[in-house]
């Protein structure tokens, strides 16, 4: 995680949600490393198709949210 106006900000906490066609498939907490800059999560992509991954993170009183799209296909 980086910040445009980097003044030592770090991420306090975060969550992820995985959706397919608007239906929530999985959710959980993000892991935040000791620097407050590296966020991670693991999920098992068992459903094929277009998934929306929504990442939410908190810095102090601010809450940020970013969606990402991922297409899952069988190999």
N, C-alpha and C positions, 0 to 999 in steps of 0.2 A: 504494500500500500504506500502510495506517495501522495503528498499534498502539494498543490500549486504554491501556496504561501507557507512553505515548510517552516514552522516556528516551533518544532519539537512536538507537534501533535502526535498522538498515538491512538489506536483503536482500543476502546474499552471492552466491547463485546460485539457479537454478530450472530446472525441466523441465516439458514438457507431454506428454500422451499422449492420443490420440483413439481411442476404441473404438466399435465398433458390434456389438451382440449379443455382447459379450465378446471380440471379435477386435480386436487392435491394428491400426489403420489407418495412423496416423502418429505420430511422436514427434520430440522435439527439445529444444533448450535455449531457455530464456527469455532475452530480452535484458533486462538490468538497466541503467537509465540511471545517470548519474554521481551522482545523489542517493541511489541505493539504494532508491528509493520507487516508481519507475514500472517495471512489468514488462510486456513485450509479446512476442507471437509472431504468426506468420502461418501459416495452413494453407489448403490448397485443398480445399474441401468438394465433392468429386466424387461422393460416395455419398449417395443420398437416404435419409431415415429418421431415427430417433432416435439421436443420437450422445452419448456421454459424454466430456466433456473433463475430464481430471484434471490439475490444476495442483499441482506440488510446489515448495516454496521452502525455502531454508535461511537461518537467522539464527544465526550462531555454530554451536554444537553442536545446536541445535534444528532439527527437520525438520517442516514443516507440509504437509498435503495437503488439497485441496478439490476435490470433483467438481462439475461443472456439466452440465446437460442442454441439448441443442440439437437442434431438429428442422430437418432440411434438406429442402426441397421445390424442385421445378423451377418456375421462373417462367414 
